[in-house]
Amino acid sequence: MRAGTVSMDGEEITHLAPHERVRRGLAQVPEGRRLFGRMTVAENLDLGAYVREDRAKAREDLEAILELFPRLRERYRQLAGTLSGGEQQMVAMGRAMMADPSVLLLDEPTMGLAPQIVDLVLEAVERINRRGVTVLLVEQNAFRALEIAERAFVLETGEVTLEGAGADLLTHPRVQSAYLGHEA
């Protein structure tokens, strides 16, 4: 069933155009990154700020993103389609952060990435959250997601079956058995 509404800060945003959702502080990093491969890293990042009018603050935010992901500074003029999967994920996250969101939706940000890059991406998620951005993370890597989650929900066939603090769910017997390969 596909029904319901989405509200943010007490306002229903379900039927708003995507750019209006972005203006209200919602940004998304879709599964598969969906970069503009024939555009440079710089151009992809600039697109993230398309609804912003505060250009000076956008330049500050760009600098913060390049500090969060130093590799992007090295690849700044390179075509996004020529980057590794991990570098592309950094661009996708940076592009979303250029919108200056209060809520960041991340759909499977570590899928297909090398373990070392998974660590880097999840550390960036934690740093983004510490800056005051609410992060909604959808992630198959249950162990790593629960390690960093303040609050977590376990979905099974579209239904919430468990919820609680990430640390608590990490040690929950059902989660241990079903997702972490440990006997309950």
Protein Blocks (a to p, Z undefined) as FASTA:
>chain_A
ZZddddeehiafklpcfklmmmnopacddehklpafkbcfklmmmmmmmmpcblmlmmmm
mmmmmmmmmmlmmmmmpcfklpcfklmmmmmmmmmmmnopabdcdehklgoiafklmmmm
mmmmmmmmmnopacddddfblmlmmmmpmbdcddeehiafbgcdfklmmmgmklmmmmno
paZZ
